[in-house]
Amino acid sequence: MMKFLLYLCFMMPLCFLKNMFWLVQMMLFFFMFLFMIISMNLMNFCNLSYMLGCDMISFGLILLSIWICSLMIMASENLFKGKYYVNLFLLNILFLMIMLYLTFSSLNILMFYLFFEGSLIPTLILILGWGYQPERIQAGLYLLFYTLFVSLPLLMGLFFIFKDMNTMIMYMYKFYYNTSFILYFSMILAFFVKMPMYFVHLWLPKAHVEAPISGSMILAGVMLKLGGYGLLRVMIIFQEINLKIGSIWIIISLMGGVFVSLKCFCQVDMKSLIAYSSVAHMGLVIGGIMTLNYWGIYGSYILMIGHGLCSSGMFCLSNINYERLGTRSLFMNKGMMNFMPSLSLWWFLFMIGNMAAPPSMNFFGELKLINSLVSWSWLTMIMLMMISFFSAGYSLYLFSYSQHGNFNLGLYSFYSGVSREYLLLFLHWFPLNIFIFKFDFMIWI
């Protein structure tokens, strides 16, 4: 694992040279290829070096991080054309990639905590430095304070476990269990805010609306998955206490999923609608993890990866429209089928992915999560039906509103899609739908 870290570190000097934009992207794609071919053990941590290691949970999420970071550069060609602090942008993305890589591959939970919080800094710089409206400062502060407010209890909890157990290696936590309510709350609240769970989700739509396309892609694609990854790692300690109060989180996340789905129908900003739909999907993931059964954990893992690809692709689509029209308002983005009929196909493909239709990974993830939650309690069926129905509803709402109808008469100067954009969308869509043939490698539990 250390060799991959050194690969990323030695890429950093490239950012200070001129015209290295596409070379950095190609090297990240090459890095993806190198990482894919490492040998993996289904059951245990492998590829150990120093405090870094990799198991099947880490493997999928590191692959997702590398892929999204490569596509972020491809989506940000406008910065390259406008010479808008390109070198600093590339450096920021590489720093973010290193932070995410270290977060997912740390075996020591204190190192995990440091990089978990450290990945916030480059994201904040992306929003503040390359965002669009002046409100991005407020959005950045929301993001910072929501996350930092609950991260101190997590740190205290880690110190307590170290005092109790004399080790911080995650693998050893299978031999340790704790029934303290305070420790339980302090350890999992930070991950709930990062997911985000309903009631602590308000930072997410603000951050998405103000972020540049690269910021939205990394937020939706990987940053929300950090919370899920953290929950998967620490819930092994709290299995007994979670049987008593885990139902609270399941109820909040499912009820929140229904409310947020309804909220999606009220949105007029395309990015805001996609951001709220992320909250609804992550509610299902929290519910699945909190049931603590095989299908729930397996399904939440699949849905996290599937949602990372699908949501990132939808933000790319809204950005393609934004670059043409200069607005993301649904009132102005109408009748796009007249201008870019081939792009309508991509809108359709990502919308059916978002509503969890086969053969996308979202479908298999939600199928397993619905199984898991209904086996936990049949009453969850009501909320699951509503979430599934409304997710199809707001996906169709966004598609029909943006693609059909009369187009805005001010759109006579217009250029169609370029091959880079279609490649970008294909590279999101292809792994989202092709991984269903490779689900045997995900049976990691």
Residue pairs with C-beta under 8 A, 6 or more apart in sequence:
1 47
1 48
1 49
1 52
1 53
1 54
1 105
2 49
2 50
2 52
3 49
4 31
4 34
4 35
4 101
5 52
5 98
5 101
5 102
7 31
7 34
8 31
8 94
8 97
8 98
8 101
9 98
11 24
11 27
11 28
11 94
12 91
12 94
12 95
14 20
14 23
14 24
14 27
14 90
15 24
15 87
15 88
15 90
15 91
15 94
16 87
16 91
17 87
20 87
20 90
21 73
21 80
21 86
21 90
22 73
24 73
24 90
24 93
24 94
25 70
25 73
25 74
28 66
28 69
28 70
28 73
28 97
29 70
31 66
32 63
32 66
32 67
32 70
35 62
35 63
35 66
36 63
38 47
38 54
39 46
39 47
40 46
40 47
40 54
40 56
40 59
40 441
41 55
42 56
42 441
42 443
42 444
43 444
44 55
44 171
45 53
45 54
45 55
45 107
45 171
46 53
46 54
46 55
47 53
47 54
48 107
51 106
51 107
51 108
51 111
52 102
52 105
52 106
52 107
53 105
53 107
54 62
54 105
55 444
56 441
56 442
56 444
57 229
57 232
57 233
57 301
57 444
58 104
58 105
58 229
60 301
60 305
60 442
61 104
61 222
61 225
61 229
61 304
61 305
62 100
62 101
62 104
62 105
64 221
64 222
64 225
64 305
64 308
64 309
65 97
65 100
65 101
65 104
65 221
65 222
66 97
66 101
67 309
67 427
67 431
68 217
68 218
68 221
68 222
68 308
68 312
69 93
69 96
69 97
69 100
69 218
71 217
71 312
71 316
71 424
71 427
71 428
72 93
72 213
72 214
72 217
72 218
73 90
73 93
73 214
74 420
74 423
74 424
74 427
75 213
75 214
75 217
75 316
75 319
75 424
76 89
76 212
76 213
76 214
77 420
78 84
78 323
79 85
79 86
79 89
79 130
79 212
80 86
84 130
85 129
85 130
88 129
89 129
89 130
89 214
92 122
92 125
92 126
92 129
93 122
93 214
95 122
96 119
96 122
96 123
96 126
96 218
99 115
99 118
99 119
99 121
99 122
100 115
100 119
100 222
100 226
102 111
102 115
103 112
103 115
103 116
103 118
103 119
103 226
103 229
104 229
106 112
106 115
107 169
107 170
107 171
108 168
108 169
108 170
109 158
109 161
109 168
109 169
109 170
109 173
109 233
109 234
110 158
110 162
110 168
112 170
112 230
112 233
113 151
113 154
113 155
113 158
116 194
116 226
116 230
117 147
117 148
117 151
119 223
119 226
120 143
120 144
120 147
120 148
123 143
123 215
123 218
123 219
123 223
124 140
124 143
124 144
126 211
126 212
126 214
126 215
126 218
127 136
127 139
127 140
127 143
127 207
127 210
127 211
127 212
127 215
128 136
128 137
128 140
130 212
130 214
130 215
131 139
131 140
131 210
131 211
131 212
131 215
132 210
132 212
133 210
135 206
135 209
135 210
136 210
136 211
138 206
138 210
139 203
139 206
139 207
139 209
139 210
139 211
140 207
140 210
142 202
142 203
142 206
142 207
143 203
143 206
143 207
146 193
146 196
146 200
146 202
146 203
147 190
147 193
147 194
147 203
149 193
150 189
150 190
150 192
150 193
150 200
151 190
153 185
153 186
153 187
153 189
153 190
154 186
154 187
154 189
154 190
156 186
157 183
157 186
157 187
158 168
158 187
160 183
161 168
161 176
161 178
161 183
161 237
162 168
164 176
164 178
165 172
165 176
170 233
173 233
173 234
173 236
173 237
174 236
176 237
177 237
177 238
177 239
177 240
178 184
178 237
178 238
178 241
179 240
179 241
180 241
181 241
181 245
184 238
184 241
184 242
184 245
187 234
187 237
187 238
188 231
188 234
188 235
188 238
190 227
190 230
191 226
191 227
191 228
191 230
191 231
191 234
192 200
192 227
192 249
192 286
193 200
193 203
193 227
194 223
194 224
194 226
194 227
194 230
195 224
195 227
195 228
195 231
195 282
195 285
195 286
196 203
196 204
196 224
196 227
196 279
196 282
197 249
197 252
197 253
197 256
197 282
197 283
197 286
198 252
198 253
198 255
198 256
198 257
198 259
198 260
198 279
198 283
199 252
199 256
201 256
201 260
201 279
204 219
204 224
204 275
204 278
204 279
205 272
205 275
205 276
205 279
207 215
207 219
207 275
208 216
208 219
208 220
208 271
208 272
208 274
208 275
208 315
209 269
209 271
209 272
209 275
211 219
213 315
213 316
213 319
216 271
216 275
216 312
216 315
216 319
217 312
217 315
217 316
220 274
220 275
220 278
220 307
220 308
220 311
220 312
220 315
221 308
221 309
221 311
221 312
222 308
224 278
224 282
224 304
224 307
224 308
225 304
225 305
225 308
227 282
228 282
228 285
228 286
228 289
228 300
228 301
228 304
229 304
231 286
231 289
232 289
232 297
232 300
232 301
235 242
235 289
235 290
235 292
239 292
242 290
242 292
243 292
246 290
246 291
246 292
247 290
247 377
249 286
249 287
249 290
250 286
250 287
250 290
250 291
250 373
250 376
250 380
253 282
253 283
253 284
253 286
253 287
253 290
254 283
254 284
254 287
254 373
254 380
254 383
254 384
254 387
255 383
256 279
256 280
256 283
257 279
257 280
257 281
257 283
257 284
257 287
257 383
257 387
258 383
258 386
258 387
258 390
260 276
260 277
260 279
260 280
260 283
261 276
261 277
261 280
261 386
261 387
261 390
261 391
261 393
261 394
262 390
263 276
264 273
264 276
264 277
264 280
264 390
264 394
264 397
265 390
265 393
265 394
265 397
267 273
267 276
267 330
268 329
268 330
268 331
269 328
269 329
269 330
270 318
270 321
270 322
270 328
270 329
270 330
270 333
270 398
270 402
271 315
271 318
271 328
273 330
273 394
273 398
274 311
274 314
274 315
274 318
274 398
277 311
277 354
277 391
277 394
277 395
278 307
278 311
280 387
280 390
280 391
281 303
281 307
281 311
281 362
281 391
282 307
283 387
284 300
284 303
284 366
284 369
284 373
284 387
285 300
285 303
285 304
285 307
285 369
286 300
287 296
287 369
287 373
287 380
288 295
288 296
288 297
288 299
288 300
288 303
288 368
288 369
288 372
288 373
289 296
289 297
289 300
290 296
291 372
291 373
291 375
291 376
293 372
293 375
293 376
294 372
294 445
295 368
295 369
295 371
295 372
295 375
296 368
296 369
296 372
296 373
296 376
297 445
298 368
298 442
298 443
298 445
299 364
299 365
299 366
299 367
299 368
299 369
299 371
299 372
300 365
300 369
301 365
301 442
301 444
302 361
302 364
302 365
302 368
302 439
302 442
303 361
303 362
303 365
303 366
303 369
304 365
305 361
305 365
305 435
306 353
306 360
306 361
306 362
306 364
306 365
306 432
306 435
307 362
307 365
309 361
309 428
309 429
309 431
309 432
310 350
310 353
310 354
310 360
310 362
310 428
310 432
311 354
312 428
313 350
313 353
313 425
313 428
313 429
313 432
314 350
314 351
314 354
316 421
316 424
316 425
316 428
317 343
317 346
317 347
317 350
317 425
318 328
320 343
320 417
320 421
321 328
321 333
321 336
321 402
322 328
324 339
324 411
324 414
324 415
325 332
325 333
325 408
325 411
327 333
330 398
330 401
330 402
332 408
333 401
333 402
334 401
334 402
334 404
334 405
334 406
334 407
334 408
335 403
335 404
335 405
335 406
335 407
335 408
336 343
336 344
336 347
336 402
336 403
336 407
337 344
337 403
337 404
338 407
339 407
339 411
339 414
339 416
340 416
340 417
342 417
342 422
343 417
344 403
346 422
346 425
346 429
347 399
347 402
347 403
348 399
349 429
350 425
350 428
350 429
351 395
351 396
351 398
351 399
352 360
352 395
353 360
353 362
353 429
353 432
353 433
354 362
354 391
354 395
355 391
355 392
355 395
355 396
356 362
356 363
356 365
356 366
356 388
356 391
357 363
358 364
359 433
359 436
360 432
360 433
360 436
361 432
361 433
361 435
361 436
362 432
364 436
364 439
366 388
370 384
370 388
373 380
373 384
374 380
374 381
374 384
